[in-house]
Amino acid sequence: MTAPLPAETSPETPGVVIGNHTQKYTAKNPAIKWLTERFVDRLDGLVGQIAADARPATNPLEVGAGEGVISLKLKQRFGSAVGLDLPDAGLREEWRSRPGPHYLHGDAENLPFRDDQFDLLVCVEVLEHLSDPRAGLRELARVTSRHLLLSVPREPLFRGSNLVTGRYVKDLGNTPGHLNHWTKSGFGRFVSEVADVRAIASPYPWTIVWATVR
């Protein structure tokens, strides 16, 4: 009899971490809950700036939709939204609990959309998982005609926080599935390879970048 897959992986996408490694959106731990709410508030604040921009967004896509929390917020603000993530039955169950966005399965490194199909692309906690993040970033920029809103863990603070709380000590605090690591300034430079950075926010322990494609 084969051993079960780790809880953070999906039988439909073997070996790939699906969703959030920690259930931060439903966490009962007050510190995680406060940090997550602060992050979502900062993200939503930037979405508000995008909605008020000289060329505002009307057609959003979230790549790496996870449980659908942010996709639902986009739907509530803009009237429609598409949320995409890798195949997983657990995510589909979460999506059914948050109806409204159009959810579908797909790969961030090979998006099933035409060039410039959306005018806002949101991608939260995905790029650190990609084996070729530059190719992934180019693909994200390809399908949006205007706005990118991207976030990653802010290093070395994210790994340091794991170590302080005794998590993933054998991996020096590295969360399973995190292949890439950026400082706040380093992530801004990375995004600037494909777009003009408009704003950078740093709600501990993440970095959020709003940029407009050239």
Residue pairs with C-beta under 8 A, 6 or more apart in sequence:
5 11
5 14
6 176
8 17
8 18
8 19
8 21
8 176
8 177
9 15
9 16
9 17
9 18
10 16
10 18
10 86
10 87
10 88
10 89
10 90
12 86
12 87
12 88
12 89
13 86
13 87
13 88
16 86
16 129
16 177
17 129
17 176
17 177
18 85
18 86
18 88
18 90
18 91
19 66
19 67
19 85
19 88
19 90
19 91
19 94
20 66
20 67
20 125
21 175
21 176
21 177
22 32
24 32
24 35
24 36
25 36
25 67
25 69
27 33
27 36
35 203
35 204
35 205
38 203
38 204
39 151
39 203
39 206
39 208
40 69
40 70
40 73
41 203
42 201
42 203
42 208
43 70
43 122
43 124
43 149
43 151
43 201
43 208
44 73
45 201
46 149
46 199
46 201
46 208
46 210
47 73
47 74
47 77
47 120
47 122
47 149
49 199
49 210
50 56
50 57
50 120
50 147
50 149
50 210
51 57
51 77
51 78
53 147
55 119
55 146
57 78
57 119
57 120
57 146
57 147
58 78
58 119
59 78
59 80
59 117
59 118
59 119
59 120
60 74
60 78
60 80
60 81
60 82
60 118
60 119
60 120
60 121
60 122
61 81
61 82
61 83
61 84
61 113
61 117
61 118
61 120
61 121
61 122
61 143
61 144
62 70
62 71
62 74
62 81
62 82
62 83
62 84
62 101
62 121
62 122
62 123
62 124
63 84
63 85
63 108
63 111
63 121
63 122
63 123
63 126
63 140
64 84
64 85
64 108
64 123
64 124
64 125
64 126
65 71
65 83
65 84
65 85
65 91
65 95
65 101
65 103
66 85
66 91
66 94
66 124
66 125
67 91
67 94
67 95
67 98
68 83
68 91
68 94
68 95
68 97
68 98
68 101
68 103
69 98
70 83
70 122
70 124
71 81
71 82
71 83
71 98
71 101
71 103
72 81
72 98
72 100
72 101
74 81
74 101
74 120
74 122
75 81
75 100
75 101
76 100
78 120
80 101
80 102
81 100
81 101
81 102
82 101
82 102
82 103
82 104
82 118
83 95
83 101
83 102
83 103
83 104
84 103
84 104
84 105
84 106
84 108
84 111
85 91
85 103
85 105
85 106
86 105
86 106
86 107
87 105
92 103
95 101
95 103
104 112
106 112
108 123
108 126
108 130
108 136
108 139
108 140
109 130
109 132
109 135
109 136
109 139
110 139
111 139
111 140
111 142
111 143
113 143
114 143
115 142
115 143
116 142
116 143
116 144
116 145
117 143
117 144
117 145
118 143
118 144
118 145
119 144
119 145
119 146
119 147
120 144
120 146
120 147
120 149
121 140
121 141
121 143
121 144
121 147
121 148
121 149
122 149
122 150
123 140
123 148
123 149
123 150
123 151
124 150
124 151
125 151
125 152
125 153
125 206
126 136
127 133
127 136
127 137
127 150
127 152
127 180
128 152
128 153
128 177
128 178
128 179
128 180
128 181
128 182
129 177
129 178
129 179
129 180
130 136
130 179
130 180
131 179
133 179
133 180
133 190
134 190
134 193
137 190
137 191
137 193
137 194
138 194
140 148
140 150
141 148
141 194
141 195
141 213
144 213
145 213
146 212
146 213
147 210
147 211
147 212
147 213
148 191
148 194
148 195
148 209
148 210
148 211
148 212
148 213
149 208
149 209
149 210
150 187
150 191
150 208
150 209
150 211
151 206
151 207
151 208
151 209
152 180
152 182
152 187
152 206
152 207
153 159
153 175
153 178
153 181
153 205
153 206
153 207
154 182
154 183
154 184
154 187
154 202
154 204
154 205
154 206
154 207
155 181
155 182
155 183
156 181
156 183
157 204
157 205
158 173
158 175
158 205
158 206
159 172
159 173
159 174
159 175
159 181
160 173
161 173
161 205
162 168
162 173
162 174
162 175
163 169
163 172
163 173
167 173
167 175
168 174
168 175
168 176
174 181
182 190
182 207
183 207
184 200
184 202
184 207
187 200
187 207
187 209
188 197
188 200
188 207
188 209
191 197
191 209
191 211
192 211
194 211
194 213
194 214
195 211
195 212
195 213
195 214
196 211
196 212
196 213
196 214
197 209
197 210
197 211
198 210
198 211
198 212
199 209
199 210
200 207
200 208
200 209
200 210
201 207
201 208
202 208
